[in-house]
Amino acid sequence: MSRTAATFAPPIMAARGWLKGVTFTPDRPLIDVSQAAPAEPPPQALRAEIARVVTEVPSAHLYGPVLGLPALREALSGQIASHYAGTVAAEQVAITAGCNQAFCAAIQAVAGEGDEIIVPTPWYFNHAMWLDMQGARAVPLLTGSDMLPDPVHAAGLITERTRAIVLVTPNNPAGAEYPAGLVRAFYTLAQNHGLKLILDETYRDFDSRQGRPHGLFSDPDWPETLVHLYSFSKAYRLSGHRIGALVAGTPFVAEVEKFLDTVTICASQIGQHAALWGINNLSQWLAEQRDEILARRAAIETGFPALEETGWKLKGVGAYFAYVEHPSKLASPELAKKLVQTAGVLALPGTMFTPPGDPSGQRHLRLAFANLDRPGISRLFERLADRRF
């Protein structure tokens, strides 16, 4: 069996297949809460810069350095050092073709056939897919009712084949923002066992907390343990340009370089120039985008009590996501399909974020609400409150 045959079909594409043959009217259009990606293009000023790069920077159309444009690596290292009040050098940064590739590169550099990676559940499905295709074993770490993983429980899962622990905060799909003390506890656990802590902070720009989300970068030994992942897709609406980043110790980055050189040679040069311009020019714009996402999160929280009266439960909310327990007798995959037909809502079932046989997946849905304005969130709740399912 091939490595790709070892895993499941892409969930987003599978869900979009449920739309075939279903008609949505102008007065009742589809509400799509399936995908966590910006639905709008970059701001006009950034699009103008992209156009300038396309026409005026010939090197943007050629191969670039495997680890990314030096200026972008320098700018991102400075931004991270400032955001986390720590120390990060440009040579500790690798620019990747999206954050998914950053994760793939990290796993490629740390794990081999039959090795184990501890991953809290519900988990991000592309992480599980890559581990399947790598021949590595994703070891599920069940989260509690607060959607937070327990480092004591994780310690009991460590074996001689364990190579890393993966955390995603703010979390996809649960929305949970992991407290700094919890992140530190997992870091210490990984450090004590000679493991890597792969910390995916794709959605850090939309964390509701003030100040740094954790203090790991202030530890002088962080390069020995921490592998930080980031995405420019959400910050500057560059998802189609596929620009992400990995930050780790320089020996680890050297291993990552082998993978990147073999798979993509370099991330999109045009996208990298766009990300660099974003770092240097869009801090205020990004702050405004964060405020809007937090306002939409508040709309979820304040409006949900009315939905609770019909049996729904809000299990986690943050960044782009609400993770909800549904009241239906149907399992989540059947419910998700029925919601398309009866409510005009496209959401993903919890089974797409849990291992086979995990009963919790049958009871939950992920709602990616970032592309809904506040009236849209109200309409979503009205449709979910319908008891026809």
N, C-alpha and C positions, 0 to 999 in steps of 0.2 A: 504494500500500500504506500502511495506517495505521501509526503509530508502534508501537502495541501488537503489530501483526502482524509487526513487525521482530524480535521477540525470541521466546524459547522459553516453554513453559508453566511455571507455578510448580512447581519440583522437589518440594517437600514434598507437594503435592497429588497429583502424578504418582505418587510413591512410595506414598502411602496407597492409591492405586488397586490396588496389587499385593495388598492384603489381601482384596479381594473374592473370596468363594468359598473362602477358606482357613479351616479350623477349628483353633482352638487349645484344648487341653484344660487343665483346672485343674492337672494335674500337669506340664504343659509349656506354660506360657503364652507369649505373644509377648514377646520382648525387643526393645523399641523403642529403637534408638540412632540414630534418623533426625533428630530435631529438637533444636536447642540452645536449649531454653526450660525454665524451672522447671516441674516437674509438680505442685508444691504451691502453695497460696495463700500470701499474705503471712502473717507471724506474727500471732497473735491480737491482740496489742496494736495493730498497725497496722490490722487489720481494724476494731477498735473505733474507732480514730481516723477511718477512712473513714466508718463509720456515723455518727459524731458530725458530720462535715462535711456529710454528706448531709442530716441533719435540722436542724442548727443554723446552717449557714452559707448563707444564701439566695443570696449572690453566686456560690457554687460551681456554680449551675445556669444561670448567664448567660454571655454572652461575657466574656472577660477580655482583658488586654493581649495583643497579637499576639505579642510576644517573651517572654511568660510572666509569672508572678507576680513582682513586684519582690523579695519576700522570698526566693523560691526562687532567683532569679538571684543575689542577694546571697550566699545560703548556699552555692550551688554554686561561685561564684567564690572564696569563702574556702576551701572544701574543696580545690579544685584548687590554689590557691596554697600551701596547707599541704602537700598530698601531693607536689607537684613542687618545693617550695622555690623558688617563683617569684612573679611578680606578675600578677594577673588582676583585672580590674574587672568589676562587675556589668553594665555596659553592653556588655561584650564577650561576653556570654552570651545565647544564644537558646534557649528551651525549645521543643522540637518534639514532634510526635506520633510518638514512637519514634525510635530511632537511624537506621532506614531513611530516615525523612523528613529527618533531619539530613543524611544523605549526598545525598539528592535535592536538597535546598536548596543544598548546597555546589556541586554540579555545575551546577545552574541558574544560580548566581551567577558561575561561573568559565568556563563553556564554552558555545560556540554550535555551530551546524550545521557538521559536518566537523572540529571540533577534536578533539584527541587527548589521552587521559588514560593515563598509564603505570600499569599495574596488575600486580603480581606474580601469578604462577600457581603452584599452584592458587589461584583467587580465590573470593570470596564471590559466589554466583550472583546475588543481588539487585543487587549493584553492576553486574555485567555487564548485567543486564536493563535497569536504568535508563539506562545509557549507550546501549544499543541504542535505547531509546524516545526518547532525547534527540537521536538523530542524531549523537552523538559516537562516536569510535572508541576502543575499549579496546585499548591497545597492550600485548600480553602481555610480561611480564618474567619469563623462566623462572628458577625458583629452583634451587639446588644440591641435593645429596644431604642436606644439613643443613636443607633447606627455608627457607633464608635468601636473600633477593635480593641482588644485587651492584650497588652504586652505579656502579661503572665500566661495567658492562654497560648500566645504565639511562642513563648519559650518552650512550652510542652510539645510543639510541633517540629522543633529543630532536630535534625538528624545529621549524620555524617555526610549526607548528600545535599544538604541545604546550602545554597549559595547566596541568597538575597532575600530581603523582605521588601515588598512593594507597598507604598502608601500613596493615595491620591487625595490631595486636600487643596481647596474645597473639593469635595468628593463627587465623582461621576460614577454611579448614578444617584447617590443618596443625598447629595447636597451638603452633607455634614462638613463643618469646618473643624479640623482637628485641633484641640487646644495645644499650646506650645509645650506644656508639660508632657502631654501624651506623645507628641513627636519626639521630644527629647528622650522619653523612656524607650521608644523603639530604636532610636539612634544608639543609646547605651547598650541595648540588647544586641544589636547588630555588631557594635564595636567589640563587645565582650566575647562574641563568638567568631570573630574574624569574617563577618558577612558584610555585604554591601546593603545599604539602605537606599533603595531607589525611590526617590520622592518626586512624584509627578505633581507639579504645581501649575498646570495649564491654566487654571482659572484664578490664579493669585491676584490678578488685577481687579477681581470682583469680590474679594473677601470683604465681609462687612466690618471686620475689626480694624481699629486704628492701630498704627504702628506695625512693627515687623511681626509676621505670623509665627516665627520661631527664631531661636538664636543659634542655630547650628553653624552658620558661617562665621560666628565669632570664636568658635573652637579652633585653635591652631592646628588640630589634628583632623579637621573635617575631610581633607582630601583622601584620607585612608579609608573612610567609610561611606561618605555621602556621595550619591549620584543624583544630581538635581536636573529635572526635566522642565522645559518651558515651551510655550507656543506663542508665536506672534499672530496666529490666526484670529484669536478672540480679541486681542488688544487693539489691533489696527484693521480688522476685517480683511485679512490677507489669506483666508483659508484656501482660495484657489491658487495661491502662489506657493504654498507648501513650504513654510519657513518655521522651523523650531530650533531648539537648542538643548544641548546636554552640557552640564558643568560637573567636573570631577577632577581628581588628581591627574597630573600630567602623564604618568605611566598608563593610566586607564584611558585617557584621551588618545594616546598613541595606539592602543588596541582598537578603539572606536574608529580611528582613521583608516585602518585596514578594511573594515566593513564598509565605510562610506565610499572609499575609493573603488571598491568592487561593485557596489550597488548603484550609486548615482554619480560618482566622481566628484560632483559638487552640487549643493543646493542651487536652486534658481538664482542666478546673479541679479536679475531684475527684482525679484522678491527680496533679496538681501539688501539691495539699495533702498527699497521701500521701507524695510524694517529699520534700517539705520536712520532714515529720515524721520520715521515715526518716533524713535527714541529721542531724537534731538529737537523735535518740533511739536509733538502732539501730547505732551503731558497734561495740559489743561483740558484738551478735548477728551482724553482718556478719563480724566477725573469726572467729567460730565457724563460720560458713558457709564461709569461705575455708579454714579448717583442714580441714573435712570434704572439700571439693573436692580439696584437696592430698593428703589421705589416699587418695582414690579414684584420683588420678593415680599415687600411689606403688603402689597395687595393680595398675594397668596395667603399670607399669614392672617390678615384681618378678615378676608372673605371666607376662609375655610370653615369657620364654625357653622355657617349655614349648610355647608356640604356635609359636615359631620352629623347633622341631624338626619341625613339620609343613609348613614352608615359608613361613610368614608373616614379614613384616618390619615392624618399627615404625619409621616414617619421621619421625614427629613426635608429641609429646604435650605438652599444656598446656591450661590453662583447662578448657573443657568437652570437648576433642577429642583423639582419637587418629587419626592418618592412617596407614593401613597398606597395605602392598603384599601382594597376595594370591598364592597359589601355583597358582590354578586355570588351566586352559587356556581357560576361558570369559573373555570380555571382562567388565568390571565391571558393565555394565547387566544382562547375562544372569545373571551370578553373583548380583547383589543380588536379583533376582527369585527365583532358585532357593533362596537362603538363607531367604526367607520360607517357602517350601513345605517344604523339607527340614530346616531348622534352627530355624525359628520365630524368625528374627532379621530385623528391618527396619533396614537400613543404606543409606546413600546411595552410589552409585557415583562414582568420581572424575571421570567424564565430566560430571557436573553442576557441576564446579568448574574445568573447563578449556575452552579454546576448541575449536571443531570441528576435528577433524584432529590434535589433540595426542595422541600415542600414550600419554603417561603416564597420562592419565585412564582408559585401559582396564585399567590394572594396579592401581588403588588403590580403597580404600573409606574413607569417613569414618565414624568411630564416635563419636557424641556420648554420652559415658559419664556425664555429670554426674547423671543421674537414677537411676543404678544404685548400690546399696550394694556393699560389697566382696564379699559372697557372690554378688550378682548379676553382678559382673564375672567371678568364677570360673566361673559357669554360662555366661556369654557365651563365654569362652575354650574351655570344654568343647565347646560346640556348633560353634564355628569350627574346632576341631581335627578334627571329623568329616570324613572324606575323601569323602563321597558326592557332593560337587559336583566 
